[in-house]
Amino acid sequence: MYLRTMTLSHSFIFLFSLTLISTQLTTTNGVFSKQSNIILPSEQQTTEKLTHIHFYYHDIRGNKNPTMLQIIDTPQNVANGFGSTFMMDDAMTEGPELSSKHIGRAQGMFGLCSLHDIAECMLINMVFNEGKYAGSTLSMLGRNPITKQNRETSIVGGTGIFRFARGYAIANSVNSISTPEHYVVEYNITVSHP
Ligand SMILES: *[C@@H]1O[C@H](CO)[C@@H](O)[C@H](O)[C@H]1NC(C)=O
């Protein structure tokens, strides 16, 4: 009983001081905006987890069960295929072979978005279906200069156990086993999350 009361009064004091702090830090700028400091659930904890995820994804093109489709074509006179846009739902696997364990799908779209070199803008949700990550997603957004290696994009958020996630992804084409119809990309993702 004593312990319980202590806990209660502690949380009351905690809540009270939170209210006090947030009231003090609220600033009003005219009528159109108001800003106040928030304490995210991730910051209430003293530690965050750092998770490293390693997988391969497979762009399957061509007529037979493609997992990647061009949805917008561009005129011939446009440099670097600028504007060409694709939709994908690629298998993510543990190893470089498509026959290795499937850990999820990389679903999203990307388009060639540079007039000056070959680079894509990526907008991809990684949907995990394996182990404790099953049902959780990570969202990736970034520039992907596909002719280079160690291409870095940002992980801008997530759902499920990846709520409040942030981090980065490093992508490398696996040229030794890729063909025009089956393109393999290795991904190393590093995220911190509560
Ligand atoms: C990706 O992760 C694997 C496995 O942890 C590691 O062997 C490899 O060096 C990493 N590659 C990059 C480019 O970070």
The ligand as an SDF file (V2000), in Angstrom:
LIG
                    3D

 14 14  0  0  0  0  0  0  0  0999 V2000
   26.2180   -5.2370  -44.3780 C   0  0  0  0  0  0  0  0  0  0  0  0
   25.9720   -6.1210  -43.3120 O   0  0  0  0  0  0  0  0  0  0  0  0
   26.7100   -7.3350  -43.4420 C   0  0  0  0  0  0  0  0  0  0  0  0
   26.2160   -8.2850  -42.3590 C   0  0  0  0  0  0  0  0  0  0  0  0
   26.1470   -7.6640  -41.1070 O   0  0  0  0  0  0  0  0  0  0  0  0
   28.1850   -7.0330  -43.3870 C   0  0  0  0  0  0  0  0  0  0  0  0
   28.9350   -8.2260  -43.5490 O   0  0  0  0  0  0  0  0  0  0  0  0
   28.5360   -6.0550  -44.5120 C   0  0  0  0  0  0  0  0  0  0  0  0
   29.8660   -5.6500  -44.4080 O   0  0  0  0  0  0  0  0  0  0  0  0
   27.6510   -4.8270  -44.4540 C   0  0  0  0  0  0  0  0  0  0  0  0
   27.8920   -4.0170  -45.6410 N   0  0  0  0  0  0  0  0  0  0  0  0
   27.8540   -2.6830  -45.6320 C   0  0  0  0  0  0  0  0  0  0  0  0
   28.0920   -2.0120  -46.9460 C   0  0  0  0  0  0  0  0  0  0  0  0
   27.6360   -2.0300  -44.6320 O   0  0  0  0  0  0  0  0  0  0  0  0
  1  2  1  0
  1 10  1  0
  2  3  1  0
  3  4  1  0
  3  6  1  0
  4  5  1  0
  6  7  1  0
  6  8  1  0
  8  9  1  0
  8 10  1  0
 10 11  1  0
 11 12  1  0
 12 13  1  0
 12 14  2  0
M  END
$$$$
